[in-house]
Each structure stands twice: as C-alpha cells, then as structure tokens.
Amino acid sequence: MQPRSEPSPLLSLPGAVPAEAPDEGVAAHYGDLFREQRALADGTGFVDLSHRAVITVTGPERLSWLHLLLTQHVSDLPPGQATEALILSAHGHIEHALYLVDDGETTWAHVEPGTQDDLISYLESMKFFYRVEVKDATEEFAVVHLPAGSIIETPEGVAVRETPHGRDLFLPRDRLKSFAAASGPAVGVLALEALRIEARQPRFGLETDHRTIPHELGWLGSAVHLEKGCYRGQETVARVHNLGKPPRRLVFLHLDGSEVRLPGHGAPVRLAADGEEGRQLGFLTTSARHHELGPIALALIKRNVPVDAELIVDATAAAQETVVEP
C-alpha cells in the first residue's frame, strides 16, 4: 500500500514530529504526547488525518448500489448519519474498512492510506449498469478529526461525519492550513491512537491480517448488519455468527510499565506460564502509552485462550481484558 506521497503542510508547525507507517505524512505528535491526549479527551484540539484516502460516490443509485457491496445497511441511509462498513472477500475475510456519511448528493468515505486504488478498482468492476460515479478525492480533500465535545465550528459547505467519538471533516485540502491556524491546538495521531486503543476500536491493517473475519474484532455491532444479505462473504458472516465460534478474538492488554520500549505490531503473544519459548497464541496489533492507563495494547489471540490467563508479549508481561467474548 502506497500512502499519499505529499506530506501534510501541518508538519511545518512548531514541534511536529513525523509519524511512521502506516501514518506517515502527518505528525505523530507536536512535542507533548500526554498533553495532546488530555486535550483530545477534554474535547479540545484537532487531529490532522490528511494522509487518509478519501473516496466519493455520486449518482442517483449510489446508496442502493453500495448496499449490495457493503456489510452495512445503507440503502436508506439518511443524510448526515455516519456509519462504517466493510468489504469482504468471498470467504468472509476483511478487505477494506470504510467510514461513511452521505450528504444527500454524495456518499463520502475515508479509508486507510494507500488502500484507495484497490478499493476503487473493485468498486469500478461492480458498477455494471448502475448510475454511479466513483472518484478518488484524496488530492482534493483532507480528513480532519475533532474530538467529542469540541466547540470548533464545522466550516460552511464541508461534509462532516459525526459519531459519539467526534467529528470527521472532509475539508478542502487547500483550506487545511487556514483551518489549523483558526482551530488549534494541533494534536498528533499517536494521541488519537492511544484513545482508539482505550476505546477498543479495531483498525484495518493493524488489527487485521489476510484471514481476519469481522466477528474476531467485534465489528458485528458497528460495521455489519446481520439482517441484510446479498453481499460478498455474507455466508461466512452468517455461519460463524450462528455457530458463535470465531477462531480468534480481540483482547485489550495492560502492559508491564517497567519496560522502556513497547512491543510493536506483530509481536508474538504467549502464555506467561510458558515463557518466551512457549507456543505463540496470537499477535499484538497496536500498542501505545496512555496518559492515565500507562502502556496499553490490543492483540488478536486464539479463541480458546482462557480469559483469565496471564500473557506475555515478547518478554513484556500483559494482563488481558475481554473485548470479544470467546
């Protein structure tokens, strides 16, 4: 996956430290990670997410067409109502995650950096005779996130996706610097990631691999409509839901705070009793230092791991909390 090549102009702000993959192109932080986390938690500041890809779908049949392709029920999606949806493979594995809103004329979605080409290629292949137009709008629009409780006003004419966690603005890219000047302070993506982990929210490409199904991450509640059919991978969704036995489950981890370095994405998870040479039971997906909770993480582990088992990630002790019931 290739992200947008041009970095954000907000990397020129004082204290900006560039983020690493998969968030390169925007700031990881602006010099004080915990202060930035507290600002978001208090409803102040904004997060530059201009590295994320933006897709638009227009045409009179856009919602009925998307309804056939997505895991979510969107045929009657009211203007301004935010939702999220997945695109699955024929075997039910997650291929894309879309964060959507419709403004009455256009369906807007932001997706992971660098995934838009594959997504658009798939959508174009499914157009047939439907009156829809799919566009990569990443060069024209930048995503900006405002936390829940923010008093920053949405600029006139800007599409907005509002959820209990905050507002995502689809801001014209040439207005990004002026918006930042009027709406500070800027907050880096590491602060947002820490709060995402705290909220147990999965992210495509981090909490997923090539065989992840929605049930493993708790995405059934927010991104999958269980009473709609007729989309690719629906048979797997229904079968696993009825059996109630996804092969893996997402867990929240409290990591040992004495470690200097946090384990990274893909680090093996094992039973603490078996030590570092024990059988791998899963992998760490994302980790962060939280301003109140200390080192935290999400991990994807085998379903049959006892919910009270003490774990280790590499050599770091970890206590688990259930996100997806086994």
PLY file of the C-alpha trace (Angstrom):
ply
format ascii 1.0
element vertex 326
property float x
property float y
property float z
element edge 325
property int vertex1
property int vertex2
end_header
0.00 0.00 0.00
1.45 3.37 -1.02
0.31 6.38 1.00
-0.19 9.82 -0.46
3.29 10.99 -1.46
2.96 14.66 -0.46
3.29 15.22 3.30
0.88 17.42 5.21
1.71 21.14 5.34
1.00 20.96 9.07
4.31 19.16 9.55
5.76 22.67 9.45
4.00 23.56 12.73
6.29 24.04 15.79
7.31 20.78 17.46
5.88 18.49 14.75
7.48 15.03 14.68
6.59 12.95 11.58
4.65 9.74 12.13
5.81 6.34 10.96
3.90 3.79 8.86
1.01 3.40 8.42
0.54 7.09 9.30
3.49 8.68 7.55
2.77 12.07 6.04
1.25 13.63 9.16
2.53 14.43 12.66
2.93 11.71 15.28
2.92 14.44 17.94
3.83 18.09 18.46
6.18 17.70 21.38
4.00 16.62 24.31
2.19 13.32 23.77
0.33 13.17 27.08
-0.78 16.80 26.92
-2.18 16.10 23.46
-4.03 13.03 24.70
-5.56 15.03 27.54
-6.60 17.75 25.09
-8.49 15.22 22.95
-10.07 13.60 26.00
-11.23 17.06 27.11
-12.69 17.87 23.68
-10.09 20.39 22.55
-7.73 20.49 19.60
-7.92 18.68 16.27
-6.07 15.82 14.58
-4.62 16.11 11.08
-5.64 12.92 9.24
-4.90 14.30 5.79
-2.88 11.17 4.95
-6.07 9.10 4.87
-7.63 8.41 1.48
-10.98 9.96 0.55
-13.47 8.26 -1.79
-16.68 9.81 -3.10
-19.63 8.11 -4.79
-22.23 10.15 -6.64
-25.25 9.33 -8.78
-28.93 8.65 -8.09
-28.36 4.93 -7.40
-25.27 5.29 -5.19
-26.84 4.05 -1.92
-28.77 1.14 -3.42
-25.61 0.11 -5.28
-23.35 0.37 -2.22
-25.94 -1.60 -0.25
-25.22 -4.61 -2.48
-21.47 -4.46 -1.86
-21.04 -3.47 1.78
-21.66 -5.32 5.02
-23.72 -2.41 6.31
-27.36 -1.50 5.57
-27.06 1.76 3.61
-29.89 1.71 1.08
-31.91 4.13 3.23
-29.02 5.93 4.92
-30.33 9.37 5.97
-28.24 12.43 5.05
-25.74 13.24 7.78
-25.94 9.87 9.55
-22.49 8.38 10.00
-21.83 4.68 9.62
-18.98 2.29 8.94
-18.86 -0.72 6.68
-16.59 -3.47 5.42
-15.89 -5.11 2.11
-15.19 -8.82 2.47
-13.65 -11.47 0.28
-15.73 -14.39 -0.95
-14.51 -16.30 2.13
-15.56 -13.53 4.53
-12.10 -12.07 5.18
-11.91 -8.29 5.64
-10.50 -6.49 2.60
-11.49 -2.87 3.29
-12.99 -0.75 6.06
-14.92 2.39 5.09
-16.04 5.27 7.32
-19.09 6.73 5.59
-21.56 9.57 5.51
-23.98 10.73 2.83
-24.88 14.40 2.42
-27.93 13.84 0.22
-25.99 14.13 -3.04
-22.65 12.42 -2.39
-21.50 9.50 -0.29
-18.19 10.33 1.38
-15.82 7.75 2.82
-12.35 7.84 4.27
-10.20 4.71 4.25
-6.71 3.64 5.23
-3.81 5.38 3.47
-2.80 3.70 0.25
-5.82 1.38 0.02
-7.89 3.53 -2.32
-6.55 2.14 -5.61
-7.53 -1.45 -4.79
-10.86 -0.29 -3.37
-11.73 1.81 -6.42
-10.67 -0.99 -8.76
-13.11 -3.33 -7.01
-15.92 -0.77 -6.99
-15.43 0.02 -10.67
-15.61 -3.68 -11.50
-19.02 -3.87 -9.82
-20.69 -0.85 -11.45
-22.34 -2.72 -14.32
-25.31 -0.57 -15.41
-25.78 1.34 -12.17
-25.84 5.12 -12.42
-22.94 5.84 -10.09
-19.61 7.62 -10.29
-16.70 6.61 -8.06
-13.86 9.07 -7.50
-10.57 9.20 -5.64
-10.89 12.62 -3.97
-7.74 12.33 -1.84
-5.89 15.10 -3.69
-8.81 17.49 -3.19
-9.98 16.73 0.36
-8.23 16.18 3.69
-9.72 14.45 6.71
-9.58 16.37 9.98
-10.80 14.87 13.27
-12.44 16.91 16.04
-12.92 15.11 19.38
-16.29 14.62 21.05
-17.33 17.79 22.83
-15.31 20.05 20.55
-16.71 23.58 20.18
-14.84 24.17 16.91
-17.40 25.02 14.26
-17.64 22.99 11.09
-16.76 25.27 8.16
-19.70 26.05 5.89
-20.17 23.65 2.99
-17.88 20.96 4.42
-19.11 17.36 4.63
-18.99 16.08 8.21
-19.20 12.60 9.68
-20.27 12.81 13.32
-20.11 9.88 15.78
-20.06 9.59 19.59
-16.26 9.75 19.35
-16.14 13.05 17.46
-16.43 14.61 14.02
-14.51 13.82 10.84
-14.43 16.76 8.43
-13.84 16.30 4.71
-12.04 19.61 4.36
-10.89 21.03 1.01
-7.16 20.40 1.11
-6.28 24.00 0.23
-8.06 25.13 3.42
-6.09 22.87 5.77
-3.54 25.49 6.88
-6.12 28.22 7.46
-8.32 25.80 9.42
-5.35 24.84 11.60
-4.49 28.47 12.28
-8.03 29.16 13.46
-8.70 25.89 15.31
-5.60 24.90 17.28
-4.01 23.28 19.10
-2.95 20.58 16.67
-2.78 17.05 18.12
-0.74 14.20 16.67
-2.02 10.81 15.53
-0.33 8.98 18.42
-2.71 10.65 20.85
-5.70 9.59 18.77
-4.33 6.05 18.53
-3.99 5.82 22.32
-7.63 6.83 22.76
-8.67 4.40 20.00
-6.98 1.55 21.82
-8.60 2.63 25.09
-11.98 2.52 23.31
-11.22 -1.00 21.96
-11.81 0.16 18.36
-10.19 -2.01 15.67
-8.34 -0.51 12.72
-7.95 -2.17 9.34
-4.35 -3.12 8.61
-3.36 -3.17 12.28
-5.95 -5.36 14.00
-6.40 -7.36 10.77
-4.39 -9.76 8.70
-5.22 -11.64 5.49
-7.62 -14.04 7.26
-9.43 -11.78 9.76
-13.23 -12.02 9.84
-15.48 -9.33 11.41
-16.53 -11.47 14.40
-12.97 -11.62 15.73
-12.77 -7.84 16.21
-16.23 -7.02 17.48
-17.11 -5.33 14.20
-20.51 -7.03 14.03
-22.06 -4.32 16.16
-20.85 -1.28 14.23
-19.93 -2.32 10.69
-22.01 -5.41 9.86
-25.80 -5.59 9.57
-26.77 -9.16 10.42
-30.23 -9.00 8.86
-29.09 -7.99 5.39
-27.75 -10.46 2.87
-26.59 -10.38 -0.73
-23.03 -9.15 -0.28
-19.79 -10.98 -0.88
-18.76 -13.02 2.16
-22.22 -12.93 3.75
-22.39 -16.74 4.02
-19.30 -16.81 6.26
-20.68 -13.99 8.43
-23.97 -15.83 8.96
-22.38 -19.23 9.56
-19.86 -18.04 12.16
-22.46 -15.84 13.86
-24.87 -18.77 14.19
-22.15 -21.10 15.48
-20.73 -18.43 17.77
-17.15 -19.65 17.36
-14.79 -17.30 15.53
-11.27 -18.78 15.52
-9.67 -15.74 17.23
-10.73 -12.88 19.48
-9.60 -9.33 20.14
-8.30 -8.54 23.65
-7.25 -5.37 25.43
-3.91 -5.58 27.24
-2.39 -3.73 30.16
1.36 -3.98 29.58
4.10 -4.01 32.22
5.02 -0.36 32.71
8.61 -1.06 33.67
9.63 -1.82 30.10
11.42 1.00 28.26
10.19 0.01 24.80
6.70 -1.03 23.86
6.34 -4.22 21.79
5.38 -3.41 18.23
2.83 -4.64 15.74
3.14 -8.38 15.15
4.94 -9.18 18.40
4.05 -12.75 19.48
1.65 -13.32 22.38
2.20 -16.36 24.63
1.09 -17.69 27.99
3.22 -16.20 30.75
3.49 -19.63 32.35
5.16 -20.99 29.19
7.71 -18.18 28.92
9.28 -16.71 25.79
9.79 -20.17 24.26
6.14 -21.15 24.60
3.65 -21.67 21.79
2.51 -18.48 20.08
-1.19 -17.82 20.73
-1.61 -14.66 18.70
0.00 -11.32 17.94
-0.03 -7.79 19.25
-1.80 -5.45 16.86
-1.27 -1.94 18.33
0.35 -0.51 21.45
0.51 2.96 22.99
1.37 4.86 26.15
-1.84 6.24 27.64
-1.84 9.37 29.80
-3.86 7.62 32.55
-3.68 3.86 31.93
0.02 3.59 31.15
1.19 1.15 28.44
-1.81 -0.46 26.70
-2.35 -2.57 23.61
-4.74 -4.59 21.53
-3.98 -8.16 20.46
-5.61 -10.88 18.40
-5.37 -14.28 20.11
-6.83 -17.77 19.75
-10.43 -18.06 20.91
-9.75 -20.85 23.42
-7.13 -18.93 25.45
-8.61 -18.66 28.97
-9.94 -15.16 29.68
-8.05 -15.04 32.99
-4.71 -16.26 31.60
-1.65 -14.11 32.23
0.13 -13.38 28.96
3.47 -12.12 27.73
4.16 -10.11 24.57
7.76 -10.79 23.60
9.20 -10.51 27.12
6.64 -7.99 28.41
4.03 -9.14 30.94
0.43 -8.43 29.91
-2.92 -8.66 31.67
-5.87 -9.15 29.35
-9.39 -7.74 29.32
-12.04 -9.32 27.10
-13.18 -7.36 24.05
-14.72 -10.22 22.07
-16.26 -13.00 24.13
-14.85 -16.46 23.47
0 1
1 2
2 3
3 4
4 5
5 6
6 7
7 8
8 9
9 10
10 11
11 12
12 13
13 14
14 15
15 16
16 17
17 18
18 19
19 20
20 21
21 22
22 23
23 24
24 25
25 26
26 27
27 28
28 29
29 30
30 31
31 32
32 33
33 34
34 35
35 36
36 37
37 38
38 39
39 40
40 41
41 42
42 43
43 44
44 45
45 46
46 47
47 48
48 49
49 50
50 51
51 52
52 53
53 54
54 55
55 56
56 57
57 58
58 59
59 60
60 61
61 62
62 63
63 64
64 65
65 66
66 67
67 68
68 69
69 70
70 71
71 72
72 73
73 74
74 75
75 76
76 77
77 78
78 79
79 80
80 81
81 82
82 83
83 84
84 85
85 86
86 87
87 88
88 89
89 90
90 91
91 92
92 93
93 94
94 95
95 96
96 97
97 98
98 99
99 100
100 101
101 102
102 103
103 104
104 105
105 106
106 107
107 108
108 109
109 110
110 111
111 112
112 113
113 114
114 115
115 116
116 117
117 118
118 119
119 120
120 121
121 122
122 123
123 124
124 125
125 126
126 127
127 128
128 129
129 130
130 131
131 132
132 133
133 134
134 135
135 136
136 137
137 138
138 139
139 140
140 141
141 142
142 143
143 144
144 145
145 146
146 147
147 148
148 149
149 150
150 151
151 152
152 153
153 154
154 155
155 156
156 157
157 158
158 159
159 160
160 161
161 162
162 163
163 164
164 165
165 166
166 167
167 168
168 169
169 170
170 171
171 172
172 173
173 174
174 175
175 176
176 177
177 178
178 179
179 180
180 181
181 182
182 183
183 184
184 185
185 186
186 187
187 188
188 189
189 190
190 191
191 192
192 193
193 194
194 195
195 196
196 197
197 198
198 199
199 200
200 201
201 202
202 203
203 204
204 205
205 206
206 207
207 208
208 209
209 210
210 211
211 212
212 213
213 214
214 215
215 216
216 217
217 218
218 219
219 220
220 221
221 222
222 223
223 224
224 225
225 226
226 227
227 228
228 229
229 230
230 231
231 232
232 233
233 234
234 235
235 236
236 237
237 238
238 239
239 240
240 241
241 242
242 243
243 244
244 245
245 246
246 247
247 248
248 249
249 250
250 251
251 252
252 253
253 254
254 255
255 256
256 257
257 258
258 259
259 260
260 261
261 262
262 263
263 264
264 265
265 266
266 267
267 268
268 269
269 270
270 271
271 272
272 273
273 274
274 275
275 276
276 277
277 278
278 279
279 280
280 281
281 282
282 283
283 284
284 285
285 286
286 287
287 288
288 289
289 290
290 291
291 292
292 293
293 294
294 295
295 296
296 297
297 298
298 299
299 300
300 301
301 302
302 303
303 304
304 305
305 306
306 307
307 308
308 309
309 310
310 311
311 312
312 313
313 314
314 315
315 316
316 317
317 318
318 319
319 320
320 321
321 322
322 323
323 324
324 325
